[in-house]
Amino acid sequence: MSGQLAIDGGRPVRSTPLPGAYPGATIIGEDEKRAVCEVLDRRSPFRYYGPDPAYTVNELEQAVASLIGIEHAVGVTSGTAALIVALRALGVGPGDEVIVPAATFYGCVNAVVACQAVPIFADLDETVSISAESVERIITPRTRAVMVVHWRGAAADLQPLLAVGARHGIPILEDCAQSFGAKYHGRLVGGFGDINIFSFQMNKVISAGEGGMVVTNDPALHQRAVACQDQGTPRKSEGADLPPFFGENYRMSELTAAVLLEQVKKLDRLRAHVRHLGGIIRESVSDFPGVCARPLADPAGDAGVSPGFVFATAELCAWVRKALAAEGVPIKFPYSGVPVYMHVAILHKRMWHDGLSPWDSRVYTGAADYGPGLCPRAEELMPRVCEYHLSMDWTEQDAQDIAAGLRKVMQAVPSELLAAAPVG
Ligand SMILES: Cc1ncc(COP(=O)(O)O)c(C=O)c1O
């Protein structure tokens, strides 16, 4: 292979596109088809009743709870719905603040605002996850929950975060949307916080296109979560003795559960495959200055779907991205390298109705503004972070092509781009 970079007119490492990055969706097969057809054959796609219900959502809830090692699970329509249900189960509402990491999907922030609460952004640690030290600094008497997002298949450093929560009596909500199957100190994520959530949307570790789940060990939180996903109506069949309250419909369909029950069974195979490929990709740059694999709180627990890299500078990262794209092995740039609070709706606190602003609520006694400078570590780190997203349909050759592309590009980095500070 010619050493001349494709950006300089050389031959690219790869001429065919890499596969898409839909881990769960790419393991959909005959098992999922059969399971969905069974629901249809029974003409009972609703979870609570029908001509011949199989109660597949119940079965999925039990399967996920027992996998995670937690008492209760509630299937819902999406990860965002799961966050809304979990926050409402915790009693989050007007006047409250919820701490959210600076690096995450804006659905996390939407869920807080849907509860009429105010999002407060915590800075990151070197693993690109929420920093316990930053959380502790921004806790106020109004803080009602801390949302810990397990970023890109790998657990956040839970121990210090749980300690901060315990010290201040503030519940921890693990958002495992991106990290089903990740472990922390030998246990699956989703089993540590007070109430935790998963997403089964299209690019998640396991998927039915859409779907979500709320899990908890606390029976009272579980009862409230059950009511919150079903029009504020407690279910006597689940032992609920709450008075009804207002709510919406976030109920999971039997069709979704049928797909997911099959997906759960394939988790270990998927995890082993992507971890193997990720190892090849990560290893390829281990000897180059200016780049390192994303540091993880628990590398052995990585679900493996998104091997990440941290470059010494934003300029180097931008140059490498351009060069890899030309080589036919483009690397992803999560959230365009900016913290979630730079999303315009958040920056401008723009609601769907002017009368609903949680920041202007009579009962909100804080003052939260968003913009550059809010989380300096995130602003400095995020433009230096890149990743690949792997799936079951990726082959060892795909990983080898990426490794070859990374090596070729890193060997050719202009010296002035390496003169900057080392990765740290
Ligand atoms: C961290 C995180 N939380 C929540 C969500 C929302 O999940 P959903 O798309 O299923 O609503 C996502 C989805 O991308 C996510 O990445």
The ligand as an SDF file (V2000), in Angstrom:
LIG
                    3D

 16 16  0  0  0  0  0  0  0  0999 V2000
  -27.6690    8.9270   26.6930 C   0  0  0  0  0  0  0  0  0  0  0  0
  -29.0240    8.8530   26.0590 C   0  0  0  0  0  0  0  0  0  0  0  0
  -30.1100    9.0220   26.8230 N   0  0  0  0  0  0  0  0  0  0  0  0
  -31.3500    8.9560   26.2930 C   0  0  0  0  0  0  0  0  0  0  0  0
  -31.5530    8.7180   24.9650 C   0  0  0  0  0  0  0  0  0  0  0  0
  -32.9270    8.7300   24.4200 C   0  0  0  0  0  0  0  0  0  0  0  0
  -33.3250    7.4770   23.9380 O   0  0  0  0  0  0  0  0  0  0  0  0
  -34.4670    7.3780   22.8280 P   0  0  0  0  0  0  0  0  0  0  0  0
  -33.8910    7.7920   21.5260 O   0  0  0  0  0  0  0  0  0  0  0  0
  -34.8450    5.9150   22.8720 O   0  0  0  0  0  0  0  0  0  0  0  0
  -35.5920    8.2470   23.2730 O   0  0  0  0  0  0  0  0  0  0  0  0
  -30.4500    8.5080   24.1350 C   0  0  0  0  0  0  0  0  0  0  0  0
  -30.6550    8.2150   22.7000 C   0  0  0  0  0  0  0  0  0  0  0  0
  -29.8560    8.4310   21.8410 O   0  0  0  0  0  0  0  0  0  0  0  0
  -29.1520    8.5830   24.6860 C   0  0  0  0  0  0  0  0  0  0  0  0
  -28.0560    8.4400   23.9300 O   0  0  0  0  0  0  0  0  0  0  0  0
  1  2  1  0
  2  3  1  0
  2 15  2  0
  3  4  2  0
  4  5  1  0
  5  6  1  0
  5 12  2  0
  6  7  1  0
  7  8  1  0
  8  9  2  0
  8 10  1  0
  8 11  1  0
 12 13  1  0
 12 15  1  0
 13 14  2  0
 15 16  1  0
M  END
$$$$
